[in-house]
Every structure is written in C-alpha cells, then in structure tokens.
Amino acid sequence: MLDEINRVLQYEKMMGMLKRGRTRSSTVLGTIARLPSIVDVKTEVHVVQEDLPDNHVLACAKEARAQFVVSGDRHLLTLGRYWNARILSASAFLQIQRARKRRKS
C-alpha cells in the first residue's frame, strides 16, 4: 500500500498539490507509516479487473476493517462500498468529517 501511495504522490497533479501545500511526498509517506493502523495484508481480493493494484487497496480495507477508503481512482469510486468500507473521493470524505465535527460542537 505504501508503494501505491508513493506512486500516486508522484502524479503531476499530486506533485502540484504538494508543492502548493509546501509538503514533500516523503513527509506524507512518513506520516502514514507512523499511523497505528498499518495492517499486514494476507488476503487476496479479485474485484477490480481493469486496475489490478486496486484489489490490494480493497484487501487492506477488508483486513483493517476500514470505515472509509478515500480515493480518486474511478474504479474504486464506482464500487461505492466494499465490505464495511464506504469508498469516497477526498472531497466527499472531508464533507463527512466537517459534518461530524459540526455535530460534536
């Protein structure tokens, strides 16, 4: 998963976003690597045929019992849900988080 994230962080669009935010891709990867929910994935998933690495994302979500998968990948977004995880764009996920924050206040 970290390899996939690193690959995505090298996309021109992502590099532009990181540059505007004055953030390095290594900083993003370091932050993710320190998260307590890193899961050693042993499950294989065969759901997305058009983009095989997406299946690893789904396997991670399943084994981690994730509530959300945040992605810009159209193959994943088309699924909408996998096991207990809702698959959302970053903007949709942020809207949900903002709404939760407002309800708590």
Backbone hydrogen bonds, N-H to C=O, Kabsch-Sander energy under -0.5 kcal/mol:
donor,donor_aa,acceptor,acceptor_aa,energy
5,I,1,M,-2.7
6,N,2,L,-2.5
7,R,3,D,-2.3
8,V,4,E,-2.4
9,L,5,I,-2.5
10,Q,6,N,-0.6
10,Q,7,R,-1.0
11,Y,8,V,-1.8
15,M,11,Y,-2.9
16,G,12,E,-2.2
17,M,13,K,-2.0
18,L,14,M,-2.9
19,K,15,M,-2.5
20,R,16,G,-2.5
21,G,17,M,-1.9
22,R,19,K,-1.3
23,T,18,L,-2.9
28,V,24,R,-1.7
29,L,25,S,-2.6
30,G,26,S,-2.3
31,T,27,T,-2.2
32,I,28,V,-2.3
33,A,29,L,-2.6
34,R,30,G,-1.1
35,L,32,I,-1.5
38,I,35,L,-0.9
41,V,39,V,-0.9
49,Q,47,V,-0.7
54,D,51,D,-2.1
55,N,52,L,-1.7
56,H,52,L,-0.5
56,H,53,P,-0.9
57,V,53,P,-1.0
58,L,54,D,-1.9
59,A,55,N,-2.3
60,C,56,H,-2.4
61,A,57,V,-2.3
62,K,58,L,-2.4
63,E,59,A,-2.6
64,A,60,C,-2.4
65,R,61,A,-0.5
65,R,62,K,-0.9
66,A,61,A,-2.4
69,V,86,R,-2.6
71,S,69,V,-0.6
71,S,88,L,-2.7
77,L,73,D,-2.7
78,T,74,R,-2.1
79,L,75,H,-0.8
79,L,76,L,-0.7
80,G,76,L,-1.3
81,R,79,L,-0.7
82,Y,85,A,-2.6
85,A,82,Y,-2.5
86,R,67,Q,-2.9
87,I,80,G,-2.4
88,L,69,V,-2.7
88,L,86,R,-0.7
93,F,89,S,-2.4
94,L,90,A,-2.5
95,Q,91,S,-2.0
96,I,92,A,-1.9
97,Q,93,F,-2.4
98,R,94,L,-2.6
99,A,95,Q,-2.3
100,R,96,I,-2.3
101,K,97,Q,-2.2
102,R,98,R,-2.4
103,R,99,A,-2.1
104,K,100,R,-1.7
105,S,101,K,-1.3
